[in-house]
Amino acid sequence: MKLDGLMMTRQKFSKNIERVVKTKRISYLEAIIVVCEESGLEPEDVKKYISPAIRSKMEAEAIKLNLMKEKNRSIELQ
């Protein structure tokens, strides 16, 4: 049995997110939900898989859509 195919890593998760964003032309947040559904992961459990690069891209999208206050421009993942 090959464990690499069964375990999700930060690198795999990031690659999957980038793939979904590019192919489906959706936001990073939406892509995270799609990858969770594809992988059988709960969205609440993926904080550890979100890389700093993906986090920055999500933050940029949130700022662009005015979803974040000017004073606090950081995403707090719970």
N, C-alpha and C positions, 0 to 999 in steps of 0.2 A: 504494500500500500504506500502510495506516495503522499507524504504529509504536506508537501508544498502546495498541492492542488486543493487541500482541505482548509488550510489556514489562511486567514486574511492578514495581510501585512499593510503597514502604512503606504509602502510603495505600490503594492497591488491596488489598494483602494484609490490612491491618487491617480494611477493610470486609468482605472475604470471611470473615475469621475471625469477626467479630461476626455476620454473616448466618448462618453455620453454627451457631454457639453458640445463637442465638435459635431457628432453625427446627428443629434436631435435638435441642436441649436436652442438649447434651453439654459436657464441660469444654473449656477453652481449649486444653489440650494435645492432646486428641483432635481438636479443630477444626483445629488446625495440620496434623495428619496428613491429615485429609480434604481440606483446601485444597491440600496438596502433591500428593495423588493427583489431584485435579481439574485442577491446573495443570501437572502433569508435572514438578514440582520435587522435588529430593531434600531430605528433612528436614534433612540436615546443612548444606545451603546456605542456609537461610532465616534465619539469625541476623541478617543485615543488614536483613531486612524486618520484624522484630518491633519494634513501636513501644514506647516507654516505658509507654504505657497498657496494652497487651496484656501486657507483662512484669509490671506491677503486679498485674493480674488473675490471671495465672498464679501469681504468688507468693502471693496471698491464698488461692487454691485449695489450694496446696501446704501452707500453714500450717494451713488448716482440716482437711485430711486427715492432719495430722501427718507430712508427708513431709519436713519440714525441721527441723533441730535448732534449739532455742531460741537458742543462741549465735550461729548464723550464719543469719540470716533473709534471705538474698538468693539469687537463682537465678543460677547461673553457666552461661551458655550457651556451649558450646564449638563 
